[in-house]
Amino acid sequence: MDAPHVWVARDDGSDVVRAEAIVRVGIDYNGTVTAQLGDGDGSVVTLVASGNQQAQQAEQAPDDFHRQLIRALAQLSDAAGAFIVRPVYDEEQGWRWINDPL
């Protein structure tokens, strides 16, 4: 994967991290999805926050939503160009990861 060209955004768009920097993703019992970064500090970025307005109006993220992110990133492994992967919620399809070219 040309990882410097794949980015992951928080559900509200307030944070964007390089996919290559992510060493771990997880989901808690409330549906909050976090990514731990491989920097020396082990910083954690929240990607789907159960406390934000979009998440409060939505159903809880599926139990495997963090694994869905890994699949979305793997699908971009052979893609050319730069992409951003971000979580979205809509009433029909629920939570899902989409990718957009930059």
N, C-alpha and C positions, 0 to 999 in steps of 0.2 A: 504494500500500500504506500502510496506517495503521501504519507501521513501529514506532512506540514501543510498540505492543501485540503485536509479534511478537518472541519471544525464542528464542535457540538455546542448548541445554544441552550440556555435555560428557557423554561416554558414562557416566561415573561419577557425574554430577550435582554435581560439586564446583564447577563454574563455569557461569554463565549470562550471556550477553551479549545486548544488544539487536541485533536483526537490522540495523537502520538503521546501526549503528556499524561493520559489517563492510564492508571495501572490497576484500578479496581472500580467496579460499579456495584451498587447495592440498592435494595429497596426495603423500607421498613414496614411495619404493620399498618401505617396510615397511608401508604402509597407514595411516600416521599422517596424520590430517586436521587441518589448522590453518586458523585464520581470523585475518587481519591486521585490526586495528582502525584506524579513521581518526582516532584521537586524535593529538595532536601527536607522541607518542612512537612511533607505529607499532607498538604492542604486538601480540604474537601470542598467541592462545589456542589450545591444543590441544583439539580436539573429540573425536577418537578417538585414543587413545594406544596404540601397539602394545606398550608396556611395562606396561600395567595388567593386573589379574587377568582382567577380562572379555575383553580383547583377546587375552591369552595363551591363553585357552581356546577362542578363536574362530578361524575362518579369517580370513585377511587381508581387509580391506575391498576391494571391487571397485575397479578402476582409475578408474571414473568416479564414485566415491562423492561427491566434492566437487561435481560437476555435479548429482548427484541432490539435494544440499542446495539448490542454487540453484533447481531445479525445485520442490521442496517449498515454498520461500519464495514463489516466483511464484504457486503455486496458492492461497496465502493472501492474495494481493493484493487480492481483492475480498471477503474474509471479514469479517464483523462480529465484534467482540469481541477478546479477548486470547488468544494461543496461545503454546505453547512447542513448539519442534521439537527432537527429540532422537534420537540414533542408538541403535538397539538391535540386539542380535544374538540370533538363535535358530537352533537346529540345522536346522529345516526351510527357513526363508527366508533365512538368512544375515544380513548387515548390511542394515539399511534405516533410513530416516528416518521417524519417526512424529510426528504433531502432536496435541497435547492442548489443549483449552480450559483456560484458567487460572481 
